[in-house]
Amino acid sequence: MQKKIKMKRRDFIQKTAASSAILALPSLPLMSFGKPDIKHLTILHTNDVHSHIDSFPADDSRNPNQGGVSRRASLIDSIRKENSNVLLLDAGDIFQGTPYFNYYGGELEFKLMSMLNYDLATMGNHDFDNGIDGFYAQLPHAKFDFVSANYDFKNTVLNEIVKPYKVFNKGGIKIGVFGLGIELEGLVDKKMYKETVYNDPVETAEEMTRILKIEEKCDLIICLSHLGYNYRNDPDKISDLTLAKKTKDIDLIIGGHTHTFLDKPTIVTNKAGAQTLVNQVGAYGINLGRIDFYFDHNKKKTHESRTIIV
């Protein structure tokens, strides 16, 4: 009997000592013993859809049974069910490429994008194909905004309508998105874009990142670009890759114009020595880009990415 009492007493002392040791660790926060607070943000994106509403036919030589707005809608809907923090973006050239545009002038494209709940888009050169007035006339059908920071629309109907940037808040993560467009001279008839002034994309991007990083205090900065991925035969021409190298604080460049098919984003070292992701998913709506960002409690981020065939 005495032996059992001694054993119980010894067990009690050991358990008490262990408990005291835990309580004597004030330097460890309570969250150290719980699951880390990770916030998940999904970026979905398209570019250069060019009025391709329907999927390609089964006998198409290049993209059989691919693309189509209805299929893209199903994919986006399933992803939104996985994660409530989703941004859906487009990098321009929404217009021109099928009879739908010739007949409806962009009305159908904007209505369908609104039904898919796009959050934001920028303008490509083909979005001026019915003139700046034609683009303006279709804007009532778009239930999403357009951004372009280096097109100065001051003396046009788009003044104060197309903004330089927009800020979103998704699950406590602040995301700043700005737009950049390609030089229109030589690509588009002057009478189509009228008094639109093209400003240097690198200088504009530096100003946008300053505003979004310092003034708006964004956790993630995205550039919606219609500059083109790369121009090997014309190294002086600004592209997404050169933009990434010459700037800082852009986390992700979503590109368009060159119809470049990337399986995953290109990682570029920017002028501050940090990483900038550059992505583009081809054309005609046959791919949907997906990039998932994960933020810890200090807002440090990691990412995963993949291109989804529609």
KEKE-3310 file (N, C-alpha, C; in steps of 0.2 Angstrom, whole numbers, plus 5000, padded with zeros to 4 digits):
npx = (5004:5009:5019:5012:5006:5018:5022:5011:5013:5025:5022:5013:5021:5030:5021:5017:5028:5031:5020:5023:5034:5030:5021:5031:5036:5035:5040:5035:5022:5004:4999:5009:5007:4996:4988:4996:4991:4986:4983:4973:4974:4967:4972:4964:4965:4964:4968:4968:4957:4949:4935:4931:4918:4912:4917:4931:4928:4926:4934:4944:4960:4970:4966:4956:4940:4942:4942:4929:4916:4906:4912:4923:4916:4911:4923:4928:4918:4919:4931:4929:4921:4930:4938:4935:4941:4945:4951:4947:4954:4958:4969:4967:4963:4950:4940:4937:4939:4930:4914:4904:4909:4909:4896:4889:4897:4904:4896:4891:4902:4906:4894:4894:4906:4903:4893:4901:4907:4919:4932:4941:4949:4961:4965:4967:4976:4966:4955:4951:4946:4933:4934:4937:4925:4916:4920:4917:4903:4899:4902:4891:4887:4897:4900:4911:4927:4939:4956:4970:4985:4995:4989:4984:4969:4963:4958:4947:4932:4934:4939:4942:4934:4941:4952:4968:4972:4966:4960:4959:4951:4953:4949:4956:4968:4976:4975:4983:4980:4986:4985:4993:4996:5000:5010:5000:5002:5005:5000:4986:4974:4975:4963:4955:4959:4960:4963:4970:4984:5000:5010:5027:5029:5038:5041:5028:5024:5033:5029:5016:5018:5024:5013:5004:5011:5017:5007:4994:4997:4997:4997:5000:5005:4999:5001:4992:4995:4997:5008:5015:5025:5039:5052:5062:5069:5068:5075:5074:5061:5048:5044:5035:5045:5056:5050:5048:5061:5066:5059:5053:5044:5033:5023:5017:5015:5003:5001:4998:4994:5005:5001:5007:5010:5011:5016:5019:5022:5035:5049:5057:5071:5070:5074:5077:5082:5073:5059:5049:5034:5030:5016:5007:4993:4992:4979:4963:4954:4957:4964:4965:4973:4980:4985:4990:4991:4999:4998:5007:5005:5013:5012:5020:5023:5020:5019:5009:5006:4997:4993:4977:4969:4955)
npy = (4994:5006:5007:5010:5022:5030:5029:5035:5048:5051:5051:5062:5073:5073:5076:5088:5096:5096:5103:5115:5119:5121:5132:5141:5147:5161:5167:5161:5163:5160:5156:5148:5135:5132:5131:5139:5155:5156:5165:5163:5167:5168:5171:5173:5173:5180:5183:5192:5187:5189:5190:5177:5168:5155:5138:5130:5121:5102:5098:5107:5112:5116:5119:5109:5107:5116:5130:5143:5152:5147:5135:5140:5148:5137:5132:5143:5145:5133:5134:5146:5140:5133:5142:5157:5169:5176:5184:5189:5193:5202:5204:5212:5216:5211:5213:5210:5198:5188:5185:5189:5201:5209:5211:5214:5223:5223:5222:5209:5203:5210:5209:5195:5193:5201:5192:5182:5188:5196:5205:5215:5224:5228:5238:5233:5235:5231:5234:5246:5246:5249:5262:5275:5280:5270:5260:5266:5267:5254:5252:5253:5240:5233:5226:5228:5236:5246:5248:5259:5265:5272:5277:5292:5299:5312:5321:5315:5304:5295:5300:5301:5289:5277:5271:5274:5264:5251:5246:5231:5222:5207:5195:5201:5204:5216:5221:5229:5234:5239:5246:5244:5250:5246:5256:5265:5271:5268:5255:5257:5266:5284:5291:5283:5282:5295:5309:5302:5300:5292:5287:5284:5267:5261:5272:5276:5264:5264:5275:5271:5259:5265:5273:5262:5254:5262:5273:5267:5255:5242:5224:5215:5218:5220:5220:5223:5220:5226:5225:5216:5200:5198:5204:5199:5202:5216:5223:5236:5239:5240:5228:5215:5207:5216:5226:5221:5219:5232:5238:5239:5231:5226:5212:5203:5202:5202:5197:5202:5203:5198:5185:5174:5158:5151:5139:5141:5154:5166:5169:5184:5193:5208:5226:5228:5216:5207:5195:5195:5189:5184:5182:5174:5168:5164:5165:5168:5162:5149:5145:5146:5156:5152:5158:5155:5163:5163:5169:5172:5176:5187:5193:5188:5180:5166:5156:5146:5140:5137:5133:5132:5121:5126)
npz = (5000:5004:4995:4983:4986:4986:4972:4966:4971:4966:4952:4952:4955:4944:4933:4938:4937:4924:4919:4925:4918:4905:4907:4911:4900:4894:4882:4871:4860:4861:4849:4844:4847:4839:4823:4809:4803:4788:4774:4759:4742:4726:4709:4694:4676:4659:4642:4627:4621:4610:4605:4605:4607:4606:4608:4600:4585:4583:4573:4571:4566:4575:4588:4593:4600:4611:4622:4623:4631:4639:4645:4651:4661:4669:4674:4681:4690:4698:4704:4712:4721:4728:4734:4742:4740:4727:4712:4696:4681:4666:4652:4640:4623:4620:4611:4593:4580:4578:4570:4579:4585:4574:4572:4584:4590:4602:4613:4616:4621:4633:4640:4643:4650:4661:4666:4670:4680:4680:4687:4684:4670:4657:4643:4626:4610:4600:4606:4602:4590:4585:4587:4599:4604:4600:4609:4621:4620:4622:4636:4646:4646:4653:4668:4676:4679:4670:4669:4665:4666:4658:4647:4643:4645:4645:4636:4630:4628:4637:4648:4666:4667:4663:4675:4683:4692:4703:4719:4728:4742:4748:4759:4770:4763:4754:4738:4724:4708:4692:4676:4660:4643:4626:4614:4603:4591:4575:4576:4577:4569:4570:4571:4577:4591:4594:4604:4614:4624:4624:4637:4644:4649:4659:4667:4671:4678:4689:4696:4699:4707:4718:4723:4726:4734:4745:4748:4747:4753:4749:4749:4739:4722:4706:4689:4675:4659:4642:4634:4628:4628:4625:4614:4604:4592:4593:4604:4610:4612:4623:4634:4643:4650:4650:4657:4670:4674:4675:4685:4701:4715:4708:4709:4701:4684:4672:4656:4639:4621:4613:4611:4619:4624:4640:4651:4664:4675:4670:4680:4685:4689:4698:4698:4711:4716:4719:4716:4701:4694:4678:4667:4654:4644:4631:4619:4613:4622:4625:4636:4654:4666:4681:4697:4713:4728:4744:4760:4775:4793:4794:4782:4772:4757:4747:4732:4720:4704:4688:4671:4664:4653:4643)
capx = (5000:5014:5023:5007:5006:5024:5022:5006:5016:5030:5019:5010:5027:5033:5016:5016:5034:5030:5015:5026:5039:5026:5019:5036:5039:5032:5042:5032:5015:4999:4998:5014:5004:4990:4989:4997:4986:4988:4977:4974:4971:4968:4971:4962:4966:4964:4971:4968:4951:4947:4928:4929:4913:4911:4923:4933:4925:4930:4938:4949:4967:4975:4963:4949:4936:4945:4939:4922:4914:4902:4917:4927:4912:4911:4929:4928:4913:4921:4937:4926:4918:4935:4941:4930:4945:4946:4951:4946:4956:4959:4974:4965:4961:4943:4937:4939:4941:4924:4908:4901:4911:4907:4888:4887:4901:4907:4891:4890:4908:4905:4889:4896:4912:4900:4890:4907:4910:4926:4933:4945:4952:4964:4963:4972:4975:4960:4949:4950:4944:4927:4935:4936:4918:4913:4922:4913:4896:4898:4904:4886:4886:4902:4899:4917:4930:4945:4962:4976:4989:5000:4985:4981:4962:4961:4954:4943:4926:4935:4942:4939:4931:4946:4956:4975:4973:4960:4963:4954:4953:4951:4950:4961:4974:4975:4978:4983:4980:4986:4985:4998:4995:5005:5010:4995:5004:5008:4995:4979:4973:4974:4956:4952:4961:4959:4968:4974:4992:5004:5016:5032:5027:5042:5040:5022:5024:5037:5024:5010:5020:5025:5007:5001:5015:5018:5001:4989:4999:4995:5001:5001:5004:4998:5001:4988:4999:4996:5014:5019:5029:5046:5053:5069:5071:5068:5076:5073:5054:5047:5040:5034:5051:5060:5047:5050:5068:5068:5055:5053:5038:5027:5023:5014:5013:4998:5002:4994:4996:5010:4998:5012:5007:5016:5014:5019:5025:5042:5052:5062:5074:5069:5080:5079:5084:5067:5056:5043:5031:5027:5013:5002:4990:4990:4974:4956:4951:4958:4967:4964:4978:4978:4990:4988:4996:4998:5001:5007:5003:5017:5010:5025:5019:5022:5014:5008:5003:4996:4988:4972:4966:4948)
capy = (5000:5012:5008:5013:5029:5033:5029:5040:5054:5053:5053:5069:5078:5073:5079:5095:5099:5097:5108:5121:5120:5124:5139:5145:5149:5167:5170:5158:5165:5155:5153:5143:5129:5131:5131:5146:5159:5157:5167:5161:5172:5165:5175:5169:5178:5178:5189:5191:5182:5191:5189:5170:5166:5148:5134:5128:5114:5096:5096:5112:5109:5118:5119:5106:5106:5120:5136:5144:5155:5142:5131:5145:5149:5132:5131:5148:5143:5128:5137:5150:5136:5131:5148:5163:5175:5175:5189:5187:5198:5201:5209:5216:5213:5208:5214:5208:5191:5183:5189:5192:5208:5213:5212:5217:5229:5222:5221:5202:5201:5214:5206:5188:5194:5203:5186:5178:5192:5198:5210:5221:5222:5233:5239:5231:5239:5230:5237:5253:5244:5253:5269:5276:5281:5263:5257:5270:5266:5248:5252:5251:5232:5230:5227:5228:5242:5246:5252:5260:5270:5275:5280:5298:5300:5318:5325:5310:5302:5290:5304:5299:5283:5272:5274:5271:5258:5249:5242:5226:5219:5200:5191:5205:5205:5221:5220:5234:5232:5244:5244:5247:5248:5247:5262:5264:5274:5262:5249:5259:5273:5289:5293:5278:5283:5302:5312:5298:5301:5286:5288:5279:5262:5260:5278:5275:5258:5266:5279:5266:5255:5270:5274:5256:5251:5267:5276:5262:5250:5235:5218:5212:5223:5217:5225:5221:5223:5224:5227:5210:5196:5199:5206:5197:5206:5223:5224:5242:5239:5239:5222:5213:5205:5222:5230:5217:5220:5239:5241:5235:5230:5223:5205:5199:5205:5197:5200:5200:5206:5193:5178:5169:5152:5149:5134:5143:5161:5167:5173:5189:5197:5215:5230:5228:5210:5203:5191:5197:5184:5187:5176:5175:5162:5163:5168:5165:5159:5142:5144:5151:5156:5152:5159:5155:5166:5161:5174:5171:5181:5193:5195:5185:5176:5160:5155:5140:5142:5132:5135:5127:5121:5126)
capz = (5000:5005:4988:4978:4987:4984:4965:4964:4973:4961:4946:4953:4955:4937:4929:4940:4935:4916:4918:4927:4913:4900:4910:4912:4894:4892:4876:4866:4860:4861:4842:4842:4848:4835:4816:4807:4800:4781:4769:4752:4737:4719:4704:4688:4671:4652:4638:4619:4619:4603:4603:4604:4612:4606:4608:4593:4583:4584:4567:4570:4565:4580:4595:4593:4606:4616:4623:4624:4637:4644:4648:4655:4666:4673:4677:4686:4696:4702:4708:4717:4726:4732:4738:4741:4739:4720:4707:4689:4677:4659:4650:4634:4616:4621:4604:4586:4579:4576:4568:4585:4586:4569:4572:4590:4592:4609:4618:4619:4625:4639:4644:4645:4655:4667:4669:4673:4686:4680:4692:4681:4664:4654:4636:4621:4604:4596:4609:4599:4583:4583:4589:4606:4605:4600:4616:4626:4619:4625:4643:4650:4647:4657:4675:4679:4678:4666:4671:4661:4669:4654:4642:4646:4641:4647:4631:4626:4631:4643:4654:4672:4667:4664:4680:4682:4696:4707:4725:4731:4748:4748:4765:4773:4759:4750:4731:4720:4701:4688:4669:4655:4636:4621:4610:4598:4585:4570:4577:4577:4565:4574:4571:4582:4598:4595:4608:4619:4624:4627:4641:4645:4653:4665:4672:4674:4683:4695:4700:4701:4712:4723:4726:4728:4740:4750:4750:4748:4758:4746:4751:4732:4717:4700:4683:4669:4654:4635:4631:4624:4633:4624:4607:4603:4587:4594:4611:4613:4612:4630:4634:4650:4653:4652:4662:4676:4675:4676:4690:4708:4719:4705:4711:4696:4677:4668:4650:4633:4615:4609:4611:4621:4628:4645:4655:4671:4675:4670:4686:4683:4695:4696:4699:4718:4717:4721:4710:4698:4690:4672:4665:4649:4643:4624:4615:4610:4628:4626:4642:4659:4670:4689:4702:4720:4733:4751:4765:4782:4797:4793:4775:4768:4752:4742:4726:4716:4697:4683:4666:4664:4646:4644)
cpx = (5004:5018:5018:5007:5012:5024:5017:5009:5021:5027:5016:5016:5029:5028:5016:5023:5034:5026:5019:5031:5036:5024:5025:5040:5035:5034:5038:5024:5010:4999:5003:5012:4998:4992:4990:4992:4988:4982:4979:4970:4972:4967:4970:4963:4966:4967:4969:4962:4948:4940:4926:4924:4912:4917:4925:4930:4929:4935:4943:4956:4972:4972:4956:4946:4938:4941:4932:4920:4910:4907:4921:4923:4911:4917:4930:4924:4916:4927:4934:4923:4924:4938:4937:4935:4948:4946:4951:4948:4957:4964:4973:4965:4955:4940:4941:4942:4936:4918:4904:4903:4909:4900:4886:4891:4904:4902:4890:4896:4908:4900:4891:4902:4908:4896:4895:4910:4917:4927:4937:4948:4956:4963:4969:4971:4969:4954:4947:4947:4938:4928:4934:4929:4914:4914:4918:4906:4895:4899:4898:4884:4891:4901:4905:4921:4936:4950:4967:4979:4993:4996:4982:4975:4959:4956:4949:4937:4928:4939:4938:4935:4936:4951:4963:4975:4966:4963:4957:4956:4949:4953:4956:4968:4972:4979:4977:4984:4980:4987:4991:4996:5000:5005:5005:4997:5007:5004:4988:4979:4972:4967:4952:4953:4961:4965:4971:4981:4995:5010:5020:5029:5031:5041:5033:5021:5028:5032:5018:5012:5022:5018:5004:5005:5015:5011:4995:4990:4997:5000:5003:5000:5004:4998:4997:4991:4997:5002:5017:5024:5036:5046:5060:5072:5071:5069:5075:5065:5052:5042:5039:5040:5055:5057:5048:5057:5070:5064:5056:5045:5032:5028:5022:5013:5009:4998:4997:4998:5000:5007:5003:5009:5013:5013:5014:5022:5032:5044:5058:5064:5073:5075:5082:5081:5079:5064:5050:5040:5028:5023:5008:5000:4988:4985:4968:4952:4951:4961:4965:4970:4976:4985:4988:4993:4994:5002:5001:5005:5007:5017:5016:5022:5023:5017:5014:5005:5002:4992:4983:4969:4958:4945)
cpy = (5006:5013:5011:5020:5033:5034:5035:5047:5056:5055:5060:5074:5079:5077:5087:5099:5100:5102:5115:5124:5124:5131:5144:5148:5155:5169:5167:5160:5159:5152:5148:5136:5127:5131:5138:5149:5160:5159:5165:5165:5168:5170:5171:5175:5175:5184:5187:5186:5183:5189:5182:5168:5158:5144:5132:5121:5108:5095:5102:5109:5110:5117:5116:5105:5110:5127:5137:5147:5151:5138:5134:5146:5144:5131:5137:5147:5138:5130:5142:5146:5133:5136:5154:5170:5174:5182:5187:5193:5197:5207:5212:5212:5208:5207:5211:5201:5186:5188:5192:5199:5212:5215:5216:5222:5228:5221:5214:5201:5204:5210:5199:5189:5197:5197:5182:5181:5193:5204:5216:5219:5229:5233:5237:5236:5238:5232:5244:5252:5247:5260:5269:5277:5275:5260:5260:5268:5259:5247:5250:5244:5229:5232:5226:5234:5240:5250:5253:5266:5275:5278:5286:5300:5307:5321:5320:5308:5298:5293:5303:5293:5277:5275:5271:5264:5257:5245:5237:5224:5212:5196:5195:5206:5211:5221:5226:5232:5238:5242:5247:5245:5249:5253:5261:5267:5269:5256:5251:5266:5278:5292:5289:5280:5291:5305:5308:5299:5295:5289:5282:5273:5261:5266:5278:5270:5260:5270:5275:5262:5259:5271:5268:5253:5256:5270:5272:5256:5243:5229:5214:5217:5219:5222:5221:5224:5221:5226:5222:5207:5198:5200:5205:5201:5213:5224:5230:5243:5237:5232:5220:5211:5211:5226:5227:5219:5227:5242:5237:5235:5228:5215:5201:5204:5200:5201:5198:5203:5201:5186:5173:5164:5150:5144:5136:5150:5161:5171:5177:5192:5204:5219:5230:5221:5205:5199:5195:5191:5187:5181:5179:5168:5161:5167:5164:5161:5152:5140:5148:5150:5156:5153:5159:5158:5164:5166:5172:5177:5188:5196:5193:5180:5171:5160:5148:5143:5136:5135:5130:5127:5121:5121)
cpz = (5000:4998:4983:4979:4985:4976:4963:4965:4968:4954:4946:4952:4948:4933:4931:4937:4927:4915:4919:4921:4907:4901:4910:4906:4891:4885:4870:4866:4859:4854:4840:4843:4843:4828:4813:4803:4793:4777:4762:4747:4730:4714:4697:4682:4664:4649:4631:4618:4612:4601:4602:4609:4612:4606:4601:4591:4583:4579:4566:4571:4571:4587:4595:4600:4612:4616:4624:4631:4642:4648:4653:4662:4671:4677:4683:4692:4701:4707:4713:4722:4731:4737:4737:4739:4732:4716:4700:4685:4670:4656:4643:4628:4617:4615:4598:4585:4576:4573:4573:4586:4581:4569:4578:4593:4599:4614:4621:4623:4632:4643:4647:4651:4661:4670:4672:4679:4686:4684:4689:4674:4662:4646:4631:4615:4600:4600:4607:4592:4580:4586:4597:4608:4605:4606:4621:4626:4622:4633:4647:4651:4651:4664:4679:4676:4673:4669:4666:4664:4664:4648:4646:4642:4642:4642:4627:4631:4637:4649:4661:4673:4667:4669:4679:4686:4700:4713:4727:4738:4748:4755:4770:4769:4754:4743:4727:4713:4697:4681:4665:4648:4631:4617:4604:4591:4581:4571:4575:4573:4571:4576:4576:4589:4599:4599:4614:4618:4628:4631:4643:4651:4660:4670:4675:4679:4689:4699:4702:4707:4719:4727:4729:4734:4746:4752:4751:4752:4755:4748:4744:4727:4710:4694:4677:4663:4647:4631:4626:4629:4632:4616:4606:4598:4587:4602:4614:4614:4619:4630:4642:4654:4655:4657:4669:4678:4678:4681:4696:4711:4715:4706:4705:4690:4674:4661:4644:4627:4610:4608:4613:4626:4633:4649:4663:4670:4674:4676:4684:4689:4693:4699:4707:4720:4719:4715:4708:4694:4684:4669:4659:4646:4636:4621:4615:4616:4628:4632:4648:4664:4677:4693:4709:4725:4740:4756:4772:4786:4797:4785:4770:4763:4748:4737:4723:4709:4693:4677:4665:4656:4647:4639)
residu = (MET:GLN:LYS:LYS:ILE:LYS:MET:LYS:ARG:ARG:ASP:PHE:ILE:GLN:LYS:THR:ALA:ALA:SER:SER:ALA:ILE:LEU:ALA:LEU:PRO:SER:LEU:PRO:LEU:MET:SER:PHE:GLY:LYS:PRO:ASP:ILE:LYS:HIS:LEU:THR:ILE:LEU:HIS:THR:ASN:ASP:VAL:HIS:SER:HIS:ILE:ASP:SER:PHE:PRO:ALA:ASP:ASP:SER:ARG:ASN:PRO:ASN:GLN:GLY:GLY:VAL:SER:ARG:ARG:ALA:SER:LEU:ILE:ASP:SER:ILE:ARG:LYS:GLU:ASN:SER:ASN:VAL:LEU:LEU:LEU:ASP:ALA:GLY:ASP:ILE:PHE:GLN:GLY:THR:PRO:TYR:PHE:ASN:TYR:TYR:GLY:GLY:GLU:LEU:GLU:PHE:LYS:LEU:MET:SER:MET:LEU:ASN:TYR:ASP:LEU:ALA:THR:MET:GLY:ASN:HIS:ASP:PHE:ASP:ASN:GLY:ILE:ASP:GLY:PHE:TYR:ALA:GLN:LEU:PRO:HIS:ALA:LYS:PHE:ASP:PHE:VAL:SER:ALA:ASN:TYR:ASP:PHE:LYS:ASN:THR:VAL:LEU:ASN:GLU:ILE:VAL:LYS:PRO:TYR:LYS:VAL:PHE:ASN:LYS:GLY:GLY:ILE:LYS:ILE:GLY:VAL:PHE:GLY:LEU:GLY:ILE:GLU:LEU:GLU:GLY:LEU:VAL:ASP:LYS:LYS:MET:TYR:LYS:GLU:THR:VAL:TYR:ASN:ASP:PRO:VAL:GLU:THR:ALA:GLU:GLU:MET:THR:ARG:ILE:LEU:LYS:ILE:GLU:GLU:LYS:CYS:ASP:LEU:ILE:ILE:CYS:LEU:SER:HIS:LEU:GLY:TYR:ASN:TYR:ARG:ASN:ASP:PRO:ASP:LYS:ILE:SER:ASP:LEU:THR:LEU:ALA:LYS:LYS:THR:LYS:ASP:ILE:ASP:LEU:ILE:ILE:GLY:GLY:HIS:THR:HIS:THR:PHE:LEU:ASP:LYS:PRO:THR:ILE:VAL:THR:ASN:LYS:ALA:GLY:ALA:GLN:THR:LEU:VAL:ASN:GLN:VAL:GLY:ALA:TYR:GLY:ILE:ASN:LEU:GLY:ARG:ILE:ASP:PHE:TYR:PHE:ASP:HIS:ASN:LYS:LYS:LYS:THR:HIS:GLU:SER:ARG:THR:ILE:ILE:VAL)
# end
